[in-house]
């Protein structure tokens, strides 16, 4: 009798486990690390970013501009606009950090498409470069700018990045966002202050700080046992010397990276050219959202096991 009860219990547990796996809800994190060179990332001690790479597919040479249009500067305004909208600068209208004539009404932040397809979805943006929150973000249930103002810009971003991570951890538990965008700025500011290069200790240290914070976010995500997450990590540009403007012919600036990680991601290294605009369609497709041709996205779905949903 005791043996029979044990068998019944085990069968019940197995069935519950299978059911739970099938019922997991899908969620996405777009993690942006401003001004991060991949060759510096590989030199730094980054166990958490390494974990994401090992659990997915990556490219060390994702391009920050496409072939069609290269008149935009190689700076954060066009970069983050392209990453968050999935289109290049001739469409979203941001060619520098001035945001003079943005066209986000026609080419909106990817949260717009999430809410359009899944009105009940929760969307959260946490940044500390104010123009992202001021100009780019839309359709966010929660939009937070953690910017601090200190004498040292590096210190400013160090504090603001930490605050952003703490907010992300809190909201993962309180809101359970379907789509979360988290931005970290200290790497870029360390590059501007000390230099964008793997041989610069301060630049490497900034990458390692971000990695430690990423670890905290991953730990919080792993606690959400009824959720399955796809995590896409990228940067808006690289850097050379202490800058990155006008870098159209410099691969150290033109190359970002793209990591697509999670149970739904393929494994290994991309064997085709990928672009920063590929982040948005990949995130949307993972959520089961069909890409409508009328959105005119320039990016493509990359690195997913599942086939894209059709309209």
N, C-alpha and C positions, 0 to 999 in steps of 0.2 A: 504493500500500500504506500509506504514511504517512498519507494522507488518510483511508483506511478506518479505521485504528487510532484516529485523532483522533475520527472520528464515533462509533465504538463507545465510546470513553472518555467523550465528552460524554453519550451516551445513558445510560451506566452511572451517571454522576454525577447526572443528572437523576432517574433512577429511585431512587437512594439518597436524594436530597434529599426526594423525595415520600414515600418510605417512612419517613424519619426524622420528617417532619412528622406523618404518620399515627400513628406510634408514640409520640409525646410523651405523657408521663404528666401528669395534671392535679393541680395543687396550689393551695392557697388561703392567702392571708395576710389576717388581720383585724388592721388597724392602728388602734389606739385612741390618740387625742390628747386627753387629759383637758382639759376646760374651754376648748376652742378655738372661738372665734367665727369664723364664715365671713367676715364683713365685715373682720375683722382679718387673716385669712389672705390675702384678696385684696389687702390693702394691703401686706402683707409681701413681701419678695423670696423667693419660694418656687418656684424652677424645677422642682424634683422633684415637688412636689405638683401644680404646673401641668401637668407631663408626664402624670401619672396622669389628671388631668381631661381632657386632650386625647385620651387613649387610651381614654376610656370615657364614662360618663354620670354626671351628678351632680345633686344637689339642695342648694341653700343653706338650705333650710327644713325639713329632716327633723325631725319632732316627737319629743320625748323621752318623751311620755306619750300614751296613746290616749284615745279618747272614753269607754270603758267605766269606767275607774277612774282617779281623779286624787287619791287621798288620800295617795299616797307623796310624800315631799319631793323637791325638784328638786336632788338631791345625788348623789354618786358611787355610793353603795351600790345604790340602785334602778337608776341609770343603767347601770352595768356589769353588773348582774345581768340586766337586760332585753336588753342588747346581746349577752351571751354565751349566753343561754338562748333568746331569741326569743319570750319571753312577758312580759306586764306584771306589775306588782308584786302584784296580787291573786292571782296564781298562784304566782310564785316566792317571795312572802312577805317580801321585803326592802323596807321602807318608809322607811328612813333609813340612817345609817351604823353603826347598832348591830348589824345582822344578828341581831336577837333571835329570830325564828322563821322561818328560811329553809326553803323547801320544795324544795330542790334534788334530793331523792330522786326526786320525781315530775317535776320540770322541770329536768333537768340541763344542764350546760354542753354546748355543741354537739359537743365532742369525743366525748361518749358516743354520739351518733348516727353519727359517722364510724366509730368502732370497731365499733359494732353492725353496720354494713353492710359495712365493710371491715376485718376483724380484723387484717389485715397492715399497715394504714396506720400511719404514725408521726405522733404529735401532740406539739406543743411549745408551751408557754406561757411567755412571758418578760414579767414585770411588775415594777414597783417601787412599787405601792400594795399593801401586804401583804394587806388583806382580800380582794383578788381571788384571790390564791394560797391563802389560808387557808380561804376559804369557798366560792368559786364554782368554781374549776378542778377538774375530775375527768377521768378517763380520759386523762390526759396521760402519754405515755412520758417526757417531760422537762418538769418544772415548775420554773422558776427565779424567785426573788424577789431582785432586785439591790439592794434598799433599802440606802441608806447613811444614817448618822446623823451630821449635822454641825450646827454652831451655826446656820448659815443653811439654812433649808428649801429655798430656791431652789438653793443649792449642792448640797444633798443630792440633789435630783432631777436636777440637771445631771450629776453624776457617775454616778448610778444609770442614767439614760437612756443614757449613753454605754456603760456596761458592758452594758446590755441589747442594744444594737445590735451590739456586738462578739460577744456570745454568739449572736445571731441569725445573723450572718455565718458564724461557726464551725460552727453546727449545720446551716445550709443545705448546707454541704459534707460534714459528717460523717454527718448523720442523713437528709438529704433529706426533711424532714417533708411529709406530705400536707397537714396543716393546721398553720398557725403563727399564734399570737396574740401580737402585740407591742404593749406599752403604753408610752406616753411621758407623764411626769407634770409636766415643768417648766412647761408653758404654764399649767396650772391654778394652780400655786403662785406663778407670777409674777403672775397675776391677783389672787390673794388678797393678795399683798404690795404690788403697785403699782397694780392696777386692771385690770378686764376691759374694754378699749376700744381701738379702732384708733388712738387718739391717744396711747396710753401707750407710750413707746419701749421700755421693758423688756418689756412684753407682746409687742410686735412682735418684739423680739430673740429671745425664747424660741421663738416660732413659727419663726423663721428657723433657729435651732439645730436644731429638730426636722427641718426640711426638709433640712438638710445631712446629718443622720443617715439620713433616709429615702433620700437619694441613695446612700449607702453600701450600704444593703440592696438597693435596686434594682439596683445594679451587681453585687452578689453573685448575685442572682436571674438576671440576664441571662447570667451565666456558666454557668448550668445549661441548656445548649443542648438537652438532651433532655427538658426539662420545660416545661409551659405553665401559667402562673400567672394566677389571678384575684385581684385585690387590692381589698379593700373597706376604705375609710377612713371613720371616723366619730368622734364625740365624745359624751360622756355628758350634756352640758349646755353652755349658754353661760355668760354672767355679766354682772353689772351692778354698778358700783361696785367693791367688793372682795369680793363674795360672789355667791351664786346660790341660797341656800336660800329657800324660800317664794316661788318665782318663777312660780307657776302662771298669772299674768295678764301676765307680761312676756315678749314675744317674743324679747328679747335673751337670755333664759335658756332659754325653752322650745324655741327653735330650735337644733338641732344641724345637721349636714350629712351627706350620704351620697354617697360616691364609689364607683362600681363600675367597675373598670378592668382592661383586658386584652384579649386577642384574642377572648375569648368574650363581651365586653360590648358593648351597644349604644353608640351615639355620641350626644352632645348633652346636653340638659338634661331632667330628668324633667318631664312635663307633668301628673303626678298627685301627690297628697300621698303622701309616703313617711315611714317611721318608723324609728327605730333598731332595732326588733325585726325589720325586714326583712333585716338583715344575715345572720342565721343561715340562714333558708331559702334565701337566694340562694347562700350559700357551699355549702350541702349539695347544692343542685340542680346547681350547676356540676360538682361531683364525681360526678354521676350518681346521687345518692342520692334515692330517691323519698320525699316527705314523707308520713308516715303520719298519718292523721287522729287516731289514738290519742295522738299526741304533744301534741296540742292547742296547736300553735304559733299565736301571734297574728300573727306576721309573714307576709309573702308574698314570693314570688320576684319580684324586680324587676331590670330592666336587663340581662337576659341574652338573647343571640341565640337560644340553643337553647330548645326547649320543655321544661318540667319533666318529669322521669321520673315514670311512674305506678306505683303499688304493684302 
